[in-house]
Amino acid sequence: MVKIRLRREGTKDRPYYRIVVADSRARKEGRFIEIVGNYDPMKDGEGNCNLDLEKVDEWLGKGAQPSDTVKSLIRKARATAADS
């Protein structure tokens, strides 16, 4: 199964995440298929998540399953895009 999930990067106490499409059997920081966005929890406000909604929709259409956190980030990104 293909998952859309977070891939942790950054240093100790300074986390930074890439939102990736990966095989569910791959390690958390292992091989991935495509990067569809990034998330920086250290930033305040709405600018902490950049997500390519077209790529996300394409992968969701192919049957990819988002993790709970990524599902929340997608919901927030759609709300922000609708307001603009």
Secondary structure, DSSP 8 states (H G I E B T S, - for coil): -EEEEEEEEEETTEEEEEEEEEETTS-TTS--SEEEEEE-TTS-SGGGEEE-HHHHHHHHHTT-EE-HHHHHHHHHHHHHHHH-
